[in-house]
């Protein structure tokens, strides 16, 4: 009887230990799964259209001094959601690094344009103020970037300053496009599509406007040279380590195009092909804080897949350690062949997380630019 008792006791210990080990493994697996899911991209805000809100699109982020993140985007109020329909600039806030967002829009800028206001860039200036840039669209012959300044963390804004006064026409400044050089100069790259009395040109004239007084006055560069029939549109800028500025350009021909300035944005080299395969769709490139690496978000679509040829899908992310000479860590965020992903904003929340915003509509549902989606991802996922 005693031996039988000892055997049962030992068996119970074995079973108990097995259960404990199993439970520990299970807990570790759950913890690891949670850790991995925390690293992977997660949709944190989706703004679909509704009956009196046919489109939500083209936004940008700014981190306020109290730690909140402000997201400002174009909220359309009527029409079919076309580029020229009425819209105002709306804001949403996150108090937890972009994981959750307020549910009601706050009006940031009323619709002061004859058509709308749209295409937001937010920038923390070196003097501590916040600059808000947007397009004021009065007509197809009158659309120019405007700038307002906030000195109280986006509670109020200064009167609007026009950023282009030497020319008239329909200028496009994409969202999340204005940069400040290390020496303090502000730069924006724009595309001129139509002048008063002229016709619309898909092959836009590209310029860079710059300011040395924190945006109070602006001057124009010379036109970016292009003696080809390649369509150029929606340029962006990034400062290089050697002091040059690289302009990356939405273009026809299957690749993004590039131009370079060695004089702080005043003159530019002739456009040239990049190593970034792309449909006629904009890309966004920004430097990752603390590493010097570049982050690229774009439609990695070279046209070889006929199902998605010329479509703005997938939306892809990549890293360059040599300022765009090569790209690695290439991963899709979304690869739905029915998706339509574009007009990307990149925001580095801290040393760990990245916020992305982009249009994320459906081709079959004809909501191409009508849906805005914000995604949060961990920088470790970027480098995995």
Number of C-alpha atoms within 10 A of each C-alpha: 6 7 8 9 10 11 12 12 12 12 12 12 12 12 12 12 12 12 12 12 12 12 12 12 12 12 12 12 12 12 12 12 12 12 11 13 14 15 19 17 22 16 15 17 19 16 18 19 21 13 10 11 19 23 30 26 31 27 33 30 27 24 24 16 10 8 13 16 22 21 21 28 28 26 29 30 21 16 15 17 22 13 14 18 18 25 28 21 26 21 21 19 23 16 16 11 19 25 16 13 17 13 10 10 14 13 14 17 19 12 21 14 18 15 20 25 30 33 24 29 26 27 21 18 16 14 9 13 16 22 22 24 29 29 25 25 26 17 15 17 20 18 26 24 25 20 22 20 25 17 14 13 18 16 8 12 18 12 11 16 17 19 23 20 12 8 12 15 19 25 29 23 27 30 26 28 27 24 23 20 15 10 10 15 17 21 28 25 26 26 23 25 22 21 17 14 8 10 11 15 12 14 18 20 19 25 23 26 20 26 18 15 11 18 20 14 15 21 16 21 16 14 16 21 15 18 8 10 9 14 18 24 27 25 28 28 24 23 22 16 9 7 14 15 21 21 24 28 30 22 23 19 15 19 22 26 26 23 22 23 18 14 11 20 26 18 19 24 16 15 21 14 16 17 13 23 18 28 25 23 23 24 25 25 25 23 19 18 11 7 8 15 16 20 21 22 25 27 28 23 23 18 15 9 9 9 10 18 15 19 22 26 26 23 24 19 22 20 24 20 14 11 18 19 10 12 18 14 13 16 18 18 16 17 17 14 15 18 23 27 30 27 25 28 27 24 19 20 18 12 11 12 19 20 25 22 29 25 28 27 23 18 15 10 9 10 20 21 26 26 22 27 21 24 20 24 23 19 18 13 17 20 11 8
